[in-house]
């Protein structure tokens, strides 16, 4: 194990000295203290802890998968697996000439629909504003929803997308990963779909294991091919 | 358990207590992180004969809405004893004592948790005492702190807790039910071991200033023992297979 990475719990001193505290750490005197259970990483001038637990907190520009829970005459509310509900204004879907009288919101999105969306704005004062006005965003028509822990999303993506490419390559599935821990898998081949789902669950359960990509490859039966 | 025995010897001439412990020896403690699937974080603790289960939810929406705070998240704690947790059936409705303990545990956890990242939300801590044998508030506080860490709530430090007290004119660590009933003083202490700060300090009984000082020191020593077990519980859940990374 690299001596710059170590396992920490809340209150553990990660390091002391002139470092910039980044994610999940606080500065107390000259000590840098972890605030969560995770893996600490020390860079040249900064320190962060990658959390192994916890809920999803919306960040601007995150791609998330949301589920429509309700709507008013002007907007939808989406469950984005967070402590806040996502707010999707009707103009975003109907365009600028949206009229609350003429347009019926349920004609585009109904309760229970899954949506791939981006967090457009999120601050402390109000619920996060989300948008689907972009390429590859919008209603998801087909696929299976898998829920994993949001703290394990980076592991599922892997370094520069290596893990997800391995799974997609081996199963021919199309996988959309929301930063909020919701993943949609679609695949024409039912066997590939099952395999991809199993691989994702495997990453979720064994996220802390080293050389997980190799294990996933082995499970998918692609070892030695690539 | 039964009633109190006034003739009971709390400390014999060899310095051994009524349950066979030395004066500075805590009871057997076992902590397990996780275990409840539907809660966001959970912990189970066995502290001597105390058995306590803690579940944490949140951060989540606040109901009723008027309790929410636009500047920060709020912490809510419910300490509850099961009807079967004591010798004679306890009425499950919250008693005066349970309401008080909920409040002191909440206030002992507040200096540790960092909730200003989650405005307009609540973190709920549910503590269920399955079996009680003296010192439940300390055991509950220690377990609640593990459950909060398991739920991923940001914390400045863990909160460890242990009681100290006085029985047979001697300062003792980790007061059990008999010593609590027949002893001279009971002092529960909540302590943040890395920040070296006390978050809970209560005292029932009379102590001289010197005894008070010794009692606090003994209690903090107990907290450090509890902290090591809290650490172990979290490491077992999260890092068990990852030592080779």
Boltz contact constraints between the chains, C-beta under 6 A:
constraints:
  - contact:
      token1: [A, 1]
      token2: [B, 245]
      max_distance: 6.0
  - contact:
      token1: [A, 7]
      token2: [B, 239]
      max_distance: 6.0
  - contact:
      token1: [A, 9]
      token2: [B, 231]
      max_distance: 6.0
  - contact:
      token1: [A, 9]
      token2: [B, 234]
      max_distance: 6.0
  - contact:
      token1: [A, 10]
      token2: [B, 149]
      max_distance: 6.0
  - contact:
      token1: [A, 10]
      token2: [B, 155]
      max_distance: 6.0
  - contact:
      token1: [A, 10]
      token2: [B, 158]
      max_distance: 6.0
  - contact:
      token1: [A, 11]
      token2: [B, 157]
      max_distance: 6.0
  - contact:
      token1: [A, 11]
      token2: [B, 158]
      max_distance: 6.0
  - contact:
      token1: [A, 11]
      token2: [B, 194]
      max_distance: 6.0
  - contact:
      token1: [A, 35]
      token2: [B, 154]
      max_distance: 6.0
  - contact:
      token1: [A, 35]
      token2: [B, 155]
      max_distance: 6.0
  - contact:
      token1: [A, 36]
      token2: [B, 152]
      max_distance: 6.0
  - contact:
      token1: [A, 36]
      token2: [B, 154]
      max_distance: 6.0
  - contact:
      token1: [A, 37]
      token2: [B, 149]
      max_distance: 6.0
  - contact:
      token1: [A, 37]
      token2: [B, 234]
      max_distance: 6.0
  - contact:
      token1: [A, 37]
      token2: [B, 238]
      max_distance: 6.0
  - contact:
      token1: [A, 52]
      token2: [B, 238]
      max_distance: 6.0
  - contact:
      token1: [A, 53]
      token2: [B, 152]
      max_distance: 6.0
  - contact:
      token1: [A, 54]
      token2: [B, 152]
      max_distance: 6.0
  - contact:
      token1: [A, 83]
      token2: [B, 59]
      max_distance: 6.0
  - contact:
      token1: [A, 83]
      token2: [B, 60]
      max_distance: 6.0
  - contact:
      token1: [A, 83]
      token2: [B, 121]
      max_distance: 6.0
  - contact:
      token1: [A, 124]
      token2: [B, 119]
      max_distance: 6.0
  - contact:
      token1: [A, 208]
      token2: [B, 242]
      max_distance: 6.0
  - contact:
      token1: [A, 209]
      token2: [B, 241]
      max_distance: 6.0
  - contact:
      token1: [A, 210]
      token2: [B, 244]
      max_distance: 6.0
  - contact:
      token1: [A, 210]
      token2: [B, 245]
      max_distance: 6.0
